[in-house]
Amino acid sequence: ELVETLSSKQPGVNYREERVPNYVLPDILSCADGRAVHSAADWPARRQEILELFREHVYGRSPAAPAGMRFETVEIDPKAMNGAATLKRINIHFSEQADAPVLRLVMFVPNQRTAPAPAFLLICNRGVENIDYTRKIKSDFWPAERIVERGYVAAAFFNGDIDPDKHDGFVNGIHGLLERPEARTPSSWGTLAAWAWGAARVMDYWVTDPDVDDTRCVVTGHSRGGKTALWAGAEDTRFAMAVSNESGCGGAALSRRCYGETLSIINKAMPHWFCSRFHDYNGREEALPLDQHLLVALMAPRAVYISSADQDLWADPRGEFLAAQAATPAYALFARKGLGNDGAMPDLNTPLLGDGVAYHVREGSHTYSLYDWDCHMDMADRELKLKPS
Ligand code: GCU
């Protein structure tokens, strides 16, 4: 029924499984020169090759942190959340120029702890109001109280602090600060890469913050933020886990399935998100030298969680599941099982918390819900806090 409705509202968009084309996914364990990857010792070279493919063809190449970067403590309130947390507001500056972008990091550090705390960093794509540090506005999109209650630092920044979410010719935001538009190439970083770069700068700060256990940090995001979280986890291996909630096309979903949103659609609607070379594959997904299962594989042997919602067919839940599952060979190199299921998609509202890789599809529509957060934290508990499962 949903398929009928969506198909009639969006003619030309495929929502029928039987119309998914036949495809062959690029092999995770075959190097460009034909050599096969046999062991964990072979993985770093293959991983680097895959990372370069994504830089070259999908997200673009990002610069290093600027030499002048500095961290400014704006506020510390040890009695936030009725005493449950310490609020820390840290501004990350990239330049002394007056109009330069500033990443305003919000952190609630649990007060009940005996050691540095693990952390969840949300790349917030839904406006600053959803990460309100005064807590007057609360939303399930960022359930900071619950995150703290479960023993994690609840941290977030607004993606627009780094780069505006519009096609401005890359003259504003961090692009405007760090590069000249005329020097851009087809593989220069797009806006998703810029947001992911922002997450890496938070990590730069966290390694200096004694409240945070920088070996147990999770990067997460929803939709465009979920695409970004996966790329942030791929680019910056200091993140111990990445979470992609309903990230869809250009995130966890396999491009070759051409189900729901496709490359042509996304690159036309959001020309600033990816590098311009990605646009060469509009309607030619089979020509891509990669697919999104390789993005998931870049997390190996670290933890990754992919989640979908059953009504969010635009993001292709099955394509997201298949990418998570297809990453298994990379985990196997490290004697990890990955999703480790029998191949079938799990039932609704039945999280599959595997060994290194987790997946769920919940009932409902496109949003980051409390249910999603709780599942993600369950996996982090197992993977990062080493509680007996
Ligand atoms: C649009 C876009 C998606 C994206 C989503 C979101 O629907 O087509 O690719 O994930 O916005 O960020 O909510």
Residues whose N, C-alpha, C, O or C-beta is under 5 A from the ligand:
A	BS01	GCU	H222 S223 R224 E246 S247 G248 C249
